[in-house]
Structure formats: structure tokens, C-alpha cells
Amino acid sequence: MAPRAHGAPARLLPLDAGQDIFWRRDTVIAYRLAVDDPLRTQPVADASAYPAALGGGTSDFDVQAFAQSEVRVGQALRLSAELPSTPLVLSAELFLRTQPAQALRYRYGVRPPPTLRAMGPAEVALSGLLLMRVPNRTLPAPHDPDTAARYMAGSLTFDRAAPVAVYRESYGLNPGDTVEVNVGVRRDDARSGARVAARRFSRPQNRSSADH
């Protein structure tokens, strides 16, 4: 189950999982996927734009293309799509111009959250936490989804000296409500001691501002 706009490659190589995020919208789910430097094995001098696509569906008989993009050597792959609020099997593919018979593919299942319209009148929810790599510590953290997506990290591992920003959305909350978020951090390298490799979140606690 995969996009085939560029023909079916004879050999599929693994594409890194990267980082993805779901944002609730009125009748659809906004989906973003970023993968750090997927063309790192290609020549540095290669300035070509490599085509990428995101496709999938609910079964092998229900397959559609959700997004197309291009990526160059040294850049992160970024795919942006609008998904239905239903379980899907997705396939992100990057087609290698220098080796037409090969493609990088990441095939995975997702369970998007309900849309805003499907939420109950008193229901509250949080999006996942989006981790961003920002150029420097003086840059204000992005507060809108388009800017957040531009800085979205393509992996969940960070150098201890790199500035990292976070972005999340809340749904159904009122001004003055309090939400508790727990973030887990795992040290993958004992010498660096500051690499983010895992995350977890608590359920939102909806509290009236009158309680504080």
C-alpha cells in the first residue's frame, strides 16, 4: 500500500521514522511528518530535488495519495497532509533519482484522533508534543502550526547543546484552565546526558480558573 506516481521501484530501502504529529481540525486531521536528512548517503554535491510522496488507506483496495513533496541532500523530508479520522496504513516514500530502481520507504499504521466536530461539548484534549530545532536560543518559540512545522525536528534525538522548542495544541479548554503535561527524557548516551529520545503525556486536567 504505497504511492506509485513515480513507478514501482524494484528495491525498497528503509526510511527513518522521524517525527510525526496530528492536529485536530473541523472535519479532518492535519498531519505532519519530518525525517532528518534522508539523503545523507547521496553525494554532497548533488543539488537535485528528489520527489517524495505520502499515500495509504484503510486496506489494499482503498489506497490514495495524501501528499507530495521534494527534498534535497542535507535537508529534512517534510510531508503535509489532511487525513480522515480513521485508522490508516500510511507509506512515506522517497524516490532516488540516481538509482531509479530503488526507493526509501517507511510503512506504518496510524490512528488519528477525532476531529473537532466529533468532540463532545464538554470534551477536552491535547495534541502530541511537537519538538522543534530552532536556530538559536534568542528566537521566540513558534506559536502557530505553520511555523512549528517548519522547525519540526526529523528525529527525537538531540545534541545536549542544541536549543529545542516545543509546540502543542489544546482543544476544548477555556482561558484560565490548567493542563498538566509530563515529558519523559531518556539518556541514550551517558557522556552527553541530554538527548531526548522518549516522550509521554498525561491526560489533560480541565480546571476552572476559579479553582486557582
C-alpha positions as CSV (number, residue, x, y, z in Angstrom):
1,M,0.0,0.0,0.0
2,A,2.0,2.9,-1.3
3,P,2.0,5.8,-3.7
4,R,3.1,4.8,-7.2
5,A,3.1,8.1,-9.0
6,H,6.8,7.6,-9.9
7,G,6.5,3.9,-10.8
8,A,7.1,0.8,-8.7
9,P,10.8,0.5,-7.6
10,A,12.4,-2.9,-7.7
11,R,14.0,-2.4,-4.3
12,L,12.7,-0.7,-1.2
13,L,15.1,0.5,1.4
14,P,14.2,1.6,4.9
15,L,13.3,5.3,5.5
16,D,13.8,6.6,9.1
17,A,10.6,7.0,11.1
18,G,11.4,10.7,12.0
19,Q,8.7,12.5,13.9
20,D,5.0,13.0,13.1
21,I,2.2,14.9,14.6
22,F,-1.6,15.1,14.4
23,W,-3.6,18.3,14.8
24,R,-7.4,18.3,15.1
25,R,-9.3,20.4,12.6
26,D,-13.0,20.9,12.0
27,T,-13.6,17.9,9.7
28,V,-10.1,16.5,9.0
29,I,-6.9,15.8,10.8
30,A,-3.8,17.9,9.9
31,Y,-0.8,15.6,9.7
32,R,2.9,16.4,9.5
33,L,5.9,14.1,9.1
34,A,9.5,15.1,9.2
35,V,12.6,12.9,8.6
36,D,16.1,14.2,9.1
37,D,18.5,14.2,6.1
38,P,17.1,11.0,4.4
39,L,19.6,11.5,1.5
40,R,22.7,11.5,3.7
41,T,24.2,8.6,1.6
42,Q,24.0,10.7,-1.6
43,P,26.9,12.8,-2.9
44,V,27.1,16.2,-1.1
45,A,27.5,18.0,-4.4
46,D,24.1,16.6,-5.7
47,A,21.8,19.6,-6.0
48,S,18.9,17.6,-7.4
49,A,15.4,17.7,-5.9
50,Y,14.2,14.2,-5.0
51,P,10.5,13.5,-5.2
52,A,8.7,12.1,-2.2
53,A,5.1,11.1,-1.5
54,L,2.7,10.0,1.2
55,G,0.0,7.6,0.5
56,G,-2.1,4.9,2.1
57,G,-5.6,3.9,3.1
58,T,-7.8,1.6,5.1
59,S,-7.0,-1.5,3.0
60,D,-5.2,-2.6,-0.2
61,F,-8.4,-1.8,-2.0
62,D,-8.7,1.7,-0.6
63,V,-5.4,3.5,-1.5
64,Q,-4.9,7.2,-2.2
65,A,-2.2,9.8,-2.4
66,F,-2.2,12.2,0.5
67,A,0.8,14.4,-0.1
68,Q,3.8,15.1,-2.4
69,S,7.0,16.9,-1.7
70,E,10.6,17.3,-2.7
71,V,13.8,17.1,-0.7
72,R,17.5,17.8,-1.4
73,V,20.7,16.4,0.1
74,G,21.3,17.8,3.5
75,Q,17.6,18.8,4.0
76,A,14.9,17.2,6.1
77,L,12.0,15.5,4.3
78,R,8.7,17.2,5.2
79,L,5.3,15.9,4.2
80,S,2.0,17.7,5.0
81,A,-1.4,16.1,4.6
82,E,-5.1,16.2,5.6
83,L,-6.2,12.8,6.9
84,P,-9.6,11.3,7.7
85,S,-10.2,10.4,11.4
86,T,-9.9,6.7,10.9
87,P,-7.2,4.1,11.3
88,L,-4.9,4.0,8.3
89,V,-1.8,2.3,6.9
90,L,0.5,5.0,5.5
91,S,3.6,4.7,3.3
92,A,6.1,7.6,3.0
93,E,8.4,7.1,0.0
94,L,11.4,8.9,-1.3
95,F,12.4,8.2,-4.9
96,L,16.2,8.1,-5.7
97,R,17.0,9.9,-9.0
98,T,20.4,8.4,-9.1
99,Q,19.1,4.9,-8.6
100,P,15.6,4.7,-10.2
101,A,15.1,1.1,-9.3
102,Q,15.4,2.0,-5.6
103,A,13.2,4.0,-3.2
104,L,13.3,4.7,0.6
105,R,10.0,3.7,2.3
106,Y,8.5,4.0,5.8
107,R,5.3,2.0,6.0
108,Y,3.3,2.3,9.3
109,G,-0.1,2.3,10.9
110,V,-1.7,5.4,12.4
111,R,-4.8,6.0,14.4
112,P,-5.7,9.7,14.0
113,P,-7.7,11.3,16.8
114,P,-11.3,12.5,16.4
115,T,-11.9,15.8,14.5
116,L,-13.1,18.9,16.3
117,R,-16.6,18.4,15.1
118,A,-16.6,14.8,16.5
119,M,-15.7,16.0,20.0
120,G,-18.3,16.2,22.7
121,P,-19.5,19.6,24.1
122,A,-17.5,19.2,27.4
123,E,-14.6,17.1,25.9
124,V,-11.1,18.4,26.2
125,A,-7.9,17.1,24.6
126,L,-4.3,17.9,23.9
127,S,-2.3,17.3,20.8
128,G,1.0,15.4,21.0
129,L,4.1,17.5,21.8
130,L,6.0,18.7,18.8
131,L,9.7,19.0,19.2
132,M,11.5,21.7,17.2
133,R,15.1,22.5,16.4
134,V,15.5,26.3,16.4
135,P,18.5,28.2,15.1
136,N,19.4,29.9,18.4
137,R,18.1,30.5,21.9
138,T,17.1,34.1,21.2
139,L,14.5,33.1,18.6
140,P,11.0,33.3,20.1
141,A,9.3,29.9,20.2
142,P,6.8,29.4,17.3
143,H,3.2,29.9,18.4
144,D,1.4,28.8,15.1
145,P,1.3,25.4,13.4
146,D,2.8,26.5,10.1
147,T,6.0,28.0,11.8
148,A,6.2,25.0,14.1
149,A,6.1,22.6,11.2
150,R,9.0,24.5,9.5
151,Y,11.2,23.9,12.6
152,M,9.9,20.4,13.3
153,A,12.7,18.0,14.2
154,G,13.1,15.0,11.9
155,S,14.1,12.7,14.8
156,L,13.6,12.6,18.6
157,T,17.3,12.6,19.4
158,F,19.0,15.9,20.2
159,D,22.5,17.1,21.0
160,R,22.8,18.4,24.5
161,A,23.9,21.8,23.4
162,A,21.2,22.3,20.7
163,P,18.3,24.6,21.5
164,V,15.0,22.8,21.4
165,A,11.5,24.3,21.4
166,V,8.1,22.6,21.9
167,Y,4.7,23.2,20.4
168,R,1.3,21.7,21.3
169,E,-2.4,22.5,20.8
170,S,-5.2,22.2,23.2
171,Y,-8.9,21.6,22.3
172,G,-12.0,22.4,24.3
173,L,-10.2,24.3,27.0
174,N,-11.2,27.8,28.3
175,P,-8.9,30.7,29.2
176,G,-7.7,30.1,32.8
177,D,-7.9,26.3,32.6
178,T,-4.9,24.4,33.8
179,V,-3.4,21.4,31.9
180,E,-0.6,19.2,33.3
181,V,1.8,17.7,30.8
182,N,4.5,15.1,31.7
183,V,7.5,14.7,29.4
184,G,9.9,11.7,29.7
185,V,13.6,12.1,28.8
186,R,15.9,9.2,28.3
187,R,19.7,9.5,28.3
188,D,20.8,7.4,25.3
189,D,24.5,8.4,25.7
190,A,25.8,8.6,29.3
191,R,28.5,11.0,28.2
192,S,26.1,13.6,26.6
193,G,23.3,13.2,29.1
194,A,20.9,15.4,27.3
195,R,19.4,13.6,24.4
196,V,15.6,13.4,24.2
197,A,14.5,10.0,23.0
198,A,11.1,9.4,24.5
199,R,8.0,11.3,25.4
200,R,4.8,10.6,27.3
201,F,1.9,12.8,28.3
202,S,-0.7,12.9,31.0
203,R,-4.4,13.2,30.3
204,P,-5.5,16.9,30.4
205,Q,-6.9,18.1,33.7
206,N,-9.6,20.6,33.0
207,R,-9.8,23.1,35.9
208,S,-11.7,26.2,36.1
209,S,-9.8,29.4,36.7
210,A,-11.9,29.9,39.8
211,D,-10.0,26.9,41.4
212,H,-6.7,28.8,41.4
